[in-house]
Amino acid sequence: MSKDGDRSLLYRAATATFDEDDPAKAIGAILVLARELTGSTRAALYELDEAEAGFSPRVADGAAVSDLGRLSLSTEHPVLREALTRHRAAASDGRRGSLGLPLAPGTVACAPCLTSGKTVGLLFVAADAGTAYTGETLQALEVLGSRAGVVLASARQSAAQSYLLHKLTLLYQATHAITGTRDRQEAIRQTAAHLLRATSADLCEFHVFTEGNGLTTRFRQQLGKGAHPSLVSLITERGPDYPIHRQVLHELKPATVSLVPPLGSGRDQELLQAEGFQSATIFPLAARNQALGIVRLLYNQPGRRISEQELELAQAIINVGAVGVQDAIHLETADARATQLQTLAEIGREMTSTLDLEVALENAMRHAQRLLQAEACVLFLLDEQGEELVIKASGGTQPRIRGVAIRLEEGIAGWVARNRQPLIVNDVRSNPLYHSSIDGQTGLLTTSVLCVPLETRGEVLGVIEAINHPHGAFTESDQQVLLSVASWAGIAVDNANLFRRVAEERSRLETTLVETADAVVLTDRMGKTILVNKAAGQAFRINPELATGRPAQEIFHGHPLGDLLTRDDVSLPTTMEISTPTERILYVTISEVTDIGRVAVMQDITALKQIDRMRSQLLGTAAHDLKNPLNAIRLGADLLHDAQLTEQQRKALTMMQRATDSMTNLITGLLETIRVESTANIALEPVQINDLIRHSIEDLRLLAEKRRQTIVYNPPEESLLIMGDPGRLNSVMSNLLSNAVKFTPPGGHIQVDARWDDEEVVVSVTDDGPGIPPDEMPRVFEHLFRGRVAILDPNNPVEGTGLGLALAKTVIEQHGGRIWVNSIEGKGSTFYFALPREPTPKTGSLRKE
């Protein structure tokens, strides 16, 4: 392959465009391009599976994913080791066989999929035995591997972001629904409903110890007439006493029993099988380290069990449910304290409806202080080192107390945090845990203290202290109230941490968008600007900070980008070329972003357009300047034709005339190619496909009859009318038929067919010529490409310039169609082109082939 061809490989690998909004489609396109550029018959992409410490097959082209095995990170195959350790493409050869590699047997090449210096996948291609991959081919494979790595990383980040948002939404909905009821059964029902939504469990079972009759409630979803499934509950006798239940209640941690794969003790598995289930995950229904009951998620189908992500989300919902159930129990058993419990519900709503942790905790301490009528309530949180308790919020008659810190080994608060147990001290002077030095920092004269731990998911976050009861002594009832406040505070801290991680992820995403080299503009659903990154600001001479929050129509006044980002009649996604005030040419893609608005991603193609324009000008000038001397040569040869010449001179003259004609045809073809490719818009008018085919056949019939060839076309009875440029479409049809006549041997057969549906018309031209070798198939539509068959006889080559099929491809694509070829070497070829029956598709989706 020539150096130009090598550069062409790398250029195509580096500049080919993929639909990055659809990772699956982008990866599929990368595999197809990898096969094409490397001349391979098979390709596959493996993705890093960190949990399994290896790579798993994700997509394959030319092979079935089910036939591909996993790859271990500890593999010793030299090809894989070179790709993983040296971060470059490698291929099997005589020294390094393909045994043990995906897509074997044959020659297998592998390139790492890198992003930020980390291998997130492996790109494999394979060809039949005897094929060798060149260094340039491996370089192109490396480029495609890196681009696949970017797509994989983007897909992972998008999936993680989507799941995190889903988790937050579901957790918020669960918290809102559970805290919105005072009825214990409704709290259980809401918890079960959200558990079944958050997991793939078939049944959810609750057993609350305070149910004196020992009954158990099971819930399942049932499809009804509405859009959402309804929840069906069933009261049953309590099930068998599993050994695992006692372990869960003792450790206050969830556990799973499964038949396939086997998990849990033999006795637990026997009881599970006797109940008719395949898997069960048992959770403690606990609040403030007090077990209220157990919750079981049950699975009917073999092999199905809870995932790690579902386990985490389910535990969070159950934590909320446990608090809701306990609060409901308090309401049912303590009507006299209705006001206190209403305030607890208000605390819960405030804490779960705001992302400002400081405000939520301050409000909680203020409410708690009023509930208990204490002099003050203060909230301590552990510092990042876990060595000190620091006051973060307070409520009471004293000014806000902040910044006071005590060591974890000191005082009543330290003891409660270490032991995870509430403590009532109604005479601090007689208790050795009391440290009077703390009063000097808070400005309080402490006489009595109620202190409870602040926990979430089994982790101590801090403590809450109520200081100085108005009647001198705190009670168990006061302790329960403060424990409820602590539970909501724990949930608020947990939610705040979760929202903080989301904010950090969003910040990283915004930083990526701002710093990316492509120009990016993001708007909301009302057409107001959310983001204009640096590249977009430079391209349009806009201050990104001043543009934020303003309507896109105002920012891009008089520019088509403003309409694309705001108008409802724009079909998305869409692409087009636009110019900027700085006279740059951008290729813009406008897409819909779910629940946000629209995003415009723009790539600067000014240099590419200049190169294309220079190429057209150079070719046009060269072709035009060559025509004059060729015409003079042809005129001189024609004048010599009637002169007295020897036989040798006559042969030389004929050779001169033939060469002149060939050069003239080539120049004419080049000029036509430049003319067609430089015309972006074409004039559409009704074109009858049957007439188009018949006229082309009639134009070539004499030539076919001279070669004793038969051209067969059975026109359909239906009128096949499309919108197109009749002159250009006629050139495509004539080119395909002319090629069939030239390459079909004398006495051969040529078949023309037309088939159609509601969307498109497909025309095919089939010959029984020599066919096209497989290695030449990807290049048949390239400019100036002529196959080996065309020059098989150097003394009598098949006439042609190598421009006809390239020109045909350009014309068909200008009409929104596609062109392709199927061929079997030695048996013939079939060329197809498909044209839409309407210039604008009926839907916004891709037309099915």
N, C-alpha and C positions, 0 to 999 in steps of 0.2 A: 504494500500500500504506500502511496506517495505521502510526502510531508503534508501536502494540502489535505489529503484524506485523513491523516492523523489529526490535524487541527480541526477538521470537520467533525471527527468523532468527539473530541473534547468539547468543541463549541456546542454541539447538539446536546451532549450530556449536561453541560453547564447552563445552557440557556433554554432548554425545553420547559414549557410552562405546564404546571400541574394544578389541579383544583385543590388547593390546600385547605379549603373550607370543608372538603369531604376527604378525610384521610384514607378511607378505604379505596376510593376512586383514584386518589393520587398514587397510592402504593401500587395499585394494579397497573397504572400507566407507566410507573417506573420500571416494573418488571417487563412490560411489553417493550419499552425502549431498550432495556438492558439486553434482551434477547436480540433485538434488531441490531444494536451497535456492536455486539460481540459475536454475532452470527451463531447464537446458541439455539438449541431446541427446547431447553427447559430453563426455568428460573424460579427461585423461591426466596422468600424473606422470612428470617427467623427473628423473634423478638426476645429480649432479655427478660427472664422470669426470675427475679431476685429471690422470691420466696422458695422456689425450687432449685436455686443455684445452677441455673442453666439457661439454654435458649429453647424456645418452643416455636414450631412452624406456625406462621400466621396466614400467609397468602402464597399461592403457587400458580405458575403459568406454564402450561404444558405438562403438568404433573398434578396428582391429587394430593391435597394436604394430608389426607388420612394415611397416605403411604409414606409420609415423612416422619421420622422419629425425632425425639428430643436430643439435644446436645448438652453435655456437661461442661461446666466451666473448667473442669480439671482435665479436659481432653488433651491427649498427647499427640494427636495427628499433626504433622509438621505444617501442613497448609493452614490449619486452624490456629496453631500456635503463632505462626508468623502474622496472621491477620489480627489476632488478639493482642500480641505483645508489641509488634512493630507498627501496628495501626496502618497497614497497607495491604493492597490486594495481593493474593497469591493463587497459584494454580497448580494442579497435579500434573506430573509429567512421568517420564520413565523412572526417575529417581524417587518421586513422591507419588505413589499411586492414589487412586480415588476411593479405594476400599475404606469404608467407615465414614465417608462424606455423604451428605444429602445429595440426591439426584444421580448418584452413581448407578450403573457403571458409565464409563466414558471419561472424558476430560472435564474436570470440575474446577471452577474458579470461585474464590470467595473474597469479598471486600467487607471491611467493618463499616457499620453505620454509626458514625460518630456525631456527638453533639456535646459541646463544651468539654472536649477532650475525653469524654466517656463513651465507651462502646455500649449502645443500647440495642443493637441488632446486628445481624449478619446477612449480606446479600449474596446469594449463590446463583451461578449460571452453569450450565453443562451442555456439552456437545458430544457428538459421537466419538468413539475411540479413534485416535489418529489426528484429531484436530488439536492444534496448539494455539494458545492465546498469546498474542504479542504483548510487548511492554506497553504499547500505545493503547491496546484494548483494555489491559488491566488498569491503566490510568483512567480511562473513561469509566470503567466499572467502579473505581474508587470515588470518582465524582458523584456517580449515581448513588453509591452507598452513603456518602455524606448527606446527599439530599434526602435519601430515605430516612437517615437518622434525624434530620430536622422535622420531617413529617411525623415520625414516631414520637419524638419528644413533645411536639405540639399536641398530638392526640392524647398522650398521657396527661399533659398538663390540663387539657380541656376536660378529660374524663374526671381527673381528681377535683377540678374546680366545680364541675357539674354535680359530682357526688356530695361535695362539701356543702354546696348550696341546697341540694335536696335534703341533706341531713339537717341543716339549720331550719329549713322550712317545716319539715315534718316535726322536729323537736319543738319549734315554736307553736305549731298547731296543736300538738299534744298537750303542751303546757297550758295553752289558752283554754282548750276544751276541758282538761281535768280540773283546772283551778276555777273554772266557771260554774262548777256544780257543788252543792253542799250535800248531796245525797251519796252515801257510800257506794251503793250498787251502781249508780251512774258513773262515779269515778272509776270503779273497776271496769265497767263497760267501755268507757272512753279509752282507758289504758289498753284494754284488749283490742279494741278496734284499731288503735294506732300501732300496736305491736304487729297485728296481722298485715297492716299496710307496709310496715317497715321491714318485714321479713317474708320469706316464702313458706312459712309454716302453714300447715293445714288446719290446726286447732290451737287455741290458746286456753290454758286451764288456770284458774285462780283457786287457791285455798287459803282463806284468811282464818287465823287461829281464833279470833274473837267470835267467829260463827259458832255459838255454843252447840248447835246441832251437828257440827262436823260435816256439813255438806260442801260439795265442790261444784264450781260453776265452770262449764266449758263453753267456749265461743268459737264459731266458725262463720266464714263469709258465705253468703248465698246470693247468686245472681237473681235479680228481680226484674221488674218492668222498667225501673229507672236506669239512669246512666251509671250509677254507682252500685256496687253490691251492698246488700243489707247484712246486718250482723244478727246471727241467730244464737241464742243462749240456751243451755240445757243444764238443769240442776241434777246432779248425780250424787250418789254416795261417794265418800272419799275413796280414792283408789288405794292400791297396795302400798305398804310402807317400804319404799326403796331404801337400801343402805345409803345410796348417794344423797338422799334428801337430808339425812342427819349431817353428812359432811358439808353440804351447802349451807345449812343453817348454822353450823358451828363456825365455818370459815367466812361466811357471808360473801362467798364468791360463786359465780355460776359454774356449772359443770355439764358435760354432755355424755349421754349414753347412746350408743349406736350399734346396730347389728352388722351393717356393711358400710364402711369398714368397722370392725369390732372395736368399740370403745367402752370403758367401764368394766366393773367386775362381772364375773359370770352370773351372780345372783341378779344383779341389775338387768343384765341382758335377758335372763329368763323371764323376769317380771314384765319387761318391755314387750317381749314377743307374745306373752300371754294376753296383754292388753290389745295386741294387734297393730302395734306401731313399729316403724323401722328406726326412728331416731327421736330423741327427746333432749332438749336443753332446759335445765332447771336453774331458775334464778331465785335468790332470796328476795322476798318482799320485805325490805327493811328500811327503817328510818331512824337515824341517830343511833345506829348500832343496835337497834331493837328489832328483832324479827317479828313481823306481823303475819307472815305466812310464806307460801311459796308460789311461784308462777312457772308453768311448764309450757314450752312451745313444742308441739308434737308434729311429726312428719310421717306420712303414710307410705311414700314411695321409697323403694330401696335406693341407697346411695345418696339420698338427699339429707343434708343437715345444714345447720346454721353456719354462715361464713363469719370471718373475723370482723368485717365491717358491720354486718348485721348484728353481731353480738354486742359491739360497742354501742350502737344506736339503741338496741333493745334495752340494754342496761340503763342508759340514760332515761329512756321513757319510763322504765319501771321505777327508777329513782323518783321521778316526778310523780308517778302513780302512787308510790308508797307514801310520799308526803301528802298527796291528795287524799288517800284512803285514811291515813292517820288523822288528818285534819277533820275529815268527815266523821270519824269515830268520836273525836273530841266534841264535835257539834252535837252528835246524837246523845252523848252521855253527859253533856254539861250545858244544858239549856240556859242555866243561870249565867253562863259566861258568853252569851251570844255576841255581845259587843266586842269582847276580846277576839273572838274568832273571826268576826267580820273585819276587824282591823288586820288580822293575819292574812285574810284573803286579799285585802287591799295591798299589803306588803308584797304578796306574791305577784299580783298583777303589775305593780310598779316595777318590781325587779325583773320581770320577764318581758316588759314592754319598752324598756329603754336600754340603749347600749352604753350609756354613761354610767360606769360602775361606781364612780365617786358619788354621784347624785343618788343612785339606788341605795347604796349602803347608808348614806346620811339619812335618807328618808326612813329606812328600816330601823335605824337606831332611835330616831325621833318617835316613831310609832311604838317601838318596844318600851321606851321610857314612859310614854303615856299609858300604855297597857298595864305596866307593873307599878306605876306611880313611884318609881325609884327616882333617886336624885340624879342619876346619870346612867346611861348605857354606852359602853365603848366596845369597839370591835378591833381586835388584834389580828394581823395577818403575819404568817411566817415570812421572813426575808428569803431572798433567793438562795442563800447558803444554808437555810434551815437551822440557824443558830440563835436567832432573836425573834421575839414577837414585837411588832411595831403597830402602834395605834393608827388606824387608817380612817376611822369614822367614829362619831360620838353624837349623843343626843342628851339633852338635859338643860338644867338652868345655867350651868357654867358655859362660858364661851367654848367654841370648838376646841377640843383637845387633839393635837396632832404631834407627830414626831417622837412621842414617848416610846422608848424601847426597853425591853427587859430580856435577859438571857433566858433561854429555854429551860435552864436548870433552876430558875428562881421563881419564887412567888406562887400564888394560887393559880394564875393563868398558865405558868409553865407546867405545873403538875397536871392540870386538866389536858393540856396539849399532849404531854408525854403519855398519859394513861388513857386518853380518849374516853373519859368518863366525866359526866357533870358533877359538880360539887357545890353544896350549900354550906356556907360558913356564916352563921348569924352572930358570932362573936369573934371578930378577927384578932382581937388582942390575945385571946387564949390559944390561937392556932399558930403552930410553928412555921407554917408556910407563908404567913403574912410578912410583907416587907414594908415598913412605914416609909422607906425612902421613896416609894412610888407616889405616895400622897404629895410629897414635895414637888414632884414633876407635874401632877395633874391639878393641884390646887384643891383637892378634896380631902375631907377628914373621914376616912372610911371606918364604918362600924360593922356593916354586914355586906356579904358578897354572894351573888349567885353567878356561877361561871359554867358555861357549856361549850363543848367542842364544836368547831365549824368544820364540817367534813363534806366530801363529795367523792363518790366512786371509791370509798374505802381509804381515802387519803385525807390527812388532817391539813387544813389550810390555815387554821388559826383558832381563836376562841372569841366568845362574846361574854362580857361581864355586865351584870346589873349591880349597881353600887348603891347601898343604903336604902333599905326598904322603909317606907313611911311608918310602918308599925313595928319596925325593928327585926322582923323575922320573915325570910322568904320561905315558901311552902313548895310541896311537890307540884301543886297546880301551877305555880309560877315557873317552876322548872320546865314543865311541859310547854308552856307558852313560849318561853325563850328558846326551847329546842326547836319549835316550829319556825321561829324567826331565823334561827341558825340554819335550818334546812333550806329556807328560801334564799338566805344569803349565800349558802354554798352553791345553789343552782345559779344565782346571779353571777358569782365569780367564775363558775364553770362556763356559763354562756358567754361572759365577757372574754374569757380566754379563747373560746371558740371563734367569736366574732373578730378578735384581734388577729388570729391566724388567717381568717378570711381577708381582713384588711391588708395584712402583709402580702398575701398572695395577689390581691388586686393591685397593690402598690408595685409589686414586681412586674405584673403584667403591664401596668401603665408605663413603667419605666422602659420595658421592652418596646412598647409601641412608640414611646417618645423618642427613644434612641435609635430605632431601626432606620436603615438607610432608605427604605421606601417611604414615600409620603403617605400619611394616614390621616383621615378626617372621620370622626365618629359623631353621629347625631342621635338625639333621642327621637321618640315617636312623634313628637310635636315639631320636629325639624330644627330644634335648637342644638347648637354645637356643644358636645361634651369634651371633645379632644381635637386639637390640631397639633400634630407633632412637629419637631424641629424641621424635618425635611419638607413637610407641607408648608410651613411658614416661610422657609427660604424660597420655595418654588413660586409661591403666590405673593411674596412680600407682605406677609401678614404676621402681626404679633400674636403668637399662640395664646398668651395670657389674656389679652384684650378680646380675643375671639370667643373664648369660653362663655357659654350661656347665651350667646346672641343667635338669632335665626340664621340658618345657612343661606337663605335667599338674600339676606342683607350683607353677609360677609362676601359671598360670591355673586354680587350684583352684576347682571348682564353676562354671566358666565354659565355655560351649560351644566357645570357641576352643581350649581345651586338647584336647578330643576331636578337633576338626578337624585339628589339627597332629600327632596321634599315632595315632589309630585306623586299623587296616588296612582296615576295612570302609567307609571314606569314599571315595566315587567322586570322583576328581579329574580336571579342575579343577571346583570348586564355588563357588557364591556364596551369601551370605545376609546378612541384617541382624542386627547384634548391638548390645547396649547395653554401656556401660562403667560402672565405679564412679562416674565423674564425670557420669553421666546424659547422655552423648553417644550418638548413634545412628551407627554406622559400617556402611558397606557393604563387606563383606570378600570378597575373592577368594583362595581357597586353591589353590595350584598346586604341581605336582611339579617339583623342580629336579634334573635328571639328575646322578647321582653325588654329590649333596649332601644333599638331603632335601626339605623343604617350605618354602614361603614364603607368608606371609599379607600381602597388601597391602590396607590399609583406608583408605577415604575417609570423611571426616566429612560426613554428610548430615543432621545435626540441623536445620540451618536449612531445608533443602528439605522435610523432614518437617513442620516447624512451618508452613511456608508452605502445604503441601498440606492440613494439618489446618484451618488458618484459612480456606482457600478452601472446603473442604467445609462447615465450620460457617456461613460467611457465606452460601453458596448455599442451604444447608438452611434457615437462619433466614428468609432473604428469601422463599424459595419457600413456606414454611409460613405466613408472615405475609401473603403475597399471596392465599392461598387464601380466607381469610375474606371480604375485601371482594368478591372475584370471585363467591363463592357468593351474597352478598347481591344483587349486580347481576344475576346469573342468575335468582334467585328473583323479583326485581322485574320482570324482562323476561317471565318465564313468566306472572306474574299479569296483566300487560298484554296478553297474547296474545289473551285472549277479550274484551277491551274493544272498544268502537266506536272505530275509528281511521280516519283518512284514509289514502289510498294512500301518501302521502309518509311519514306516521307509521309505517305498516306496514313500509315499506322500511327506515326507520331502526331499528325494533325488530328486524327480521331481521338487519341488520348488527350490532346490538349483541349479539344471541345468538351469531352466528357468531364475533365477536371474543372474546366471553367463553369459548366452547368452545375456541378456539385457544389462549388464554392458559392455560386449565385444563390442556389437553394438554401445553403446554410445561412448566408447573410440575410436572405428574406425571412427565414425562420427566426433568426435572432431579433430582427426588427419587429416581427409580429409578437414575439414573446415579450419584448420590452413594452410594446404598446398595450398588450393585454394586462400585464402585471402592474403597470403604472396607473391603470384605470381602476380606482376603488369602487366607483358606482357604475352600474349598468342599467340601461333602459329596458324595463320589462314590458312585454306585450304577450297576448295569448299565442301559444305555440302548440300545434297539433303533432303529437309524438308520431302517429302513424305516417303523416306526410313527411316528417323529418327523416324517418327511416327509409321510406320509399324513394325519396329524392336522392338520398345518398347511395342507395343500391343502384338506381338508374345511372348515376354518374359513373359508377365503377363497373357496370355490367359488361361493357366492351372489353375492358382489361381482363375481367374474370373469364369471359368466353374465350378470349385469346389463349388463356392458360387452361382451358377446358375445365374450369371450376364451376361448381354449383352453389349459388347463394339462395338459401331458403328462408322465407319470412312469412309467417301466418298471422296477418294482422287481426287484432281482436275486433269484435263487432262494436264494442263500446268506444266512444270517442274519448281519447286520453288527452285532455287539455291541461296544459300547465302554463305558468307565467315565466317567461325567460327572454333571452336575446337570441332570435332565430339564427342570425349569422354566426355567432360564436358556438351555439349548440350544433349547427350544421358542420362546423369545422371539427368538433369533437367526434361526431358520428362518422364523418368522412375519414378522419384519421384512424379510428379503430377498424373500419372496414378495409381501408387501404393497407394497413398492417396485416390484416388477416389474409388478403389476397397475395401480398408479397411473400409471406412466410408459409402459406399453404402450398404444397407441391402440386404440379400439374395434375389435373383430374381429381383434385381434392374437393372437400365439402365444407361449406361455411354456413353456420346456422345463426340467425338473428331472432331473438325473442324479446317480448315485453310482458312484464307482469306488474300488478298494481294492487294497492289497497286504498283505504281512505286517506292515508298519510302521504304516500309517495309512489312514484313510478320507477321501476327498475328495468333497464335495458341491458341486454347481454349480447356479446358477439363471440361465438365459439368457432375455432378452427381445428383442423387435425394436422397442424404443422409439427415442427420438431419440439415444441414446448420450451419452457424456460428452466434452466438449472436452478436448484433451490438457493444456491449462494447468490444468484443474481436477482431473485425475487424482490428483496427490499429496495433495489436500486432502479427498478424499471421506470419509475416516474421522476427520476433525477434528470436535470438538464445535461444534454450532450452525452448521455449514457447509451452505449450500443453494446448489446450482448455478443457473446462469442459466436452465436449462430449467424449473426449478420455479416461477419467477416470470416466465416469458415472457409470460403474460397477467396483468397486474396485477389485472384485474377478476375473474379466476377462477384463482388460483394453485393449484398442486398442494398438497394438504394435507400437513403435516409440520412437525416441530420442528427438524430438523437434528441430532437426538441419537441416532437409531436405529442408524446405522452405527457411530458412536463406541462406543455401548453394546455392539454386536455384537462389535467388535474387542476390547473389554475382556474379555468373556465367553470368547471363543475363546482369547485369550492366557492367561487364568486356567486353561484346560484344557490348556495346553502346546501349543496349535495355532497356526495362522496363517490369516490372511484376506487376500484380495487381489482385484483386479478387472482384467479386460481389456475394452476398449471401443473401438469405432470410431464416430466421430461420424456420425450419420445412419443407422446400421445396427443399433445395439443394444449391449447390455452383457451381460457374464457375470461374476457374483460367485461366488467360490470360498471355501470354508473347509475346512481340513484338520485332523483330530483324530487323535491317536495311538490305536492300538488297545489299547495298554496304557499305564497312567499313568506307568510307569517304562521308559525305553528299554532295549533288550536289550544295547546296547553303550554305551561311553563316548564314542563319536564322534557328530558331528552327523548327523542323518538326511538321506539324499540326497533331493533334490527330483525 
